[in-house]
């Protein structure tokens, strides 16, 4: 039997130990933890909707009408009118015939892939896909083939070498750790040439990119024939909880019959669906949120360039600052925390060895002044780090 404490101690020694930050109060650009207020730049709450008055009020209405929980799986007695109406609204939003609600994005990817694939099939995935897409491939029993990041040519070569069979190509729309956008206009024709379904997990794109926030697929001008399987999550830009898969009537009916992570779990609380409907209305109507978000990102990138900070090439609210070493990422994160700035250090195995980072994210609720505070704090902690290294070199 493995000694669990020894394994935990090894993780801590390697700078890979994970700890939870306990937040006291609602999500927002400022949060409280252990009696102190922090300016947060590490949430996926891109549009500032998690504590929006209309969304909160809708949640209360949902509680009054449907109670606290759904009580059962969708196929038993847990599928309420609130769930059904939200599915119809989401399908219309992403311009697909139907949508099916899942409890989480992880469950959507695991259940969707297992329903569509089996042993003998192949799933082709971008090398930096989210863990849920990689685990979905493994759970399905299909053979997982990984192509070079955002490289449609490499994907085509791997498809050409594969024996005949059922193929699925899966990619993030916006990559969660690098913030770049998948080359969907290049991937879609490759998939079509090889009779492969294209599945796009647009967890970090929906609400943020594309016309009226319809995501990276809409931004690329692709329809349901070119992207037959579209996955979205509701706990990021929408500010609530849950996920969905959208596509054809046949796709959704297949998932209802075969997606085990949907069939064998309790439906989300109906009040969450009511709140999400309210959030969806704000996502569609408030183009100013996306414009303001773009302005904040541009301001930060310009300031970071002046400071000589090497950022990933990302046009999205995800702005990673690569530190390389996991220990350095932790030290910078801790130093920023002391300055009242909350940014999480991302380390292996979430990212590849040697690419540890500070994953800096922005919300439409941030102000320009808060971006400037972040830049000032980064300048200070990095200058302090350089001074300490110079002092050690002199000793």
Buried (B, 14 or more C-beta within 10 A) or exposed (E): EEEEEEEEEEEEEEBBBEEEEEBEEEBBBBBBBEEEEBBBBBBBBBBBBBBBEEBBEBBEBBBEEBEEEBBEBBEEEBBBEBBBEBBEBBBBBBEBBBBBBBBBBBBBBBBBBBBBBEEEBBBBBBEBBBEBBBBBBEBBEBBBBBBBBBBBEBBBBBBEEBEEEBBBBBBBBBBBBBBBBBBBEBBBEBBBEBEBBBBBBBBBBBBBBBEBBBBBBBBBEBEBEBBBBBBBBBBBBBBBBBBBBBBBEEBBEBBBEBBEBBBEBBBBBBBBBBBBBBBBBBBBEBEEBBEBBBBBBEBBBEBBEEEEBEBBEBBBBBBBBBBEEBBBBBBBBEBBBEBEBBBBBBBBEBBEEEBBBBBBBBBBBBEEEBBEBBBBBBBEBBEEBEEEEEEEEEE
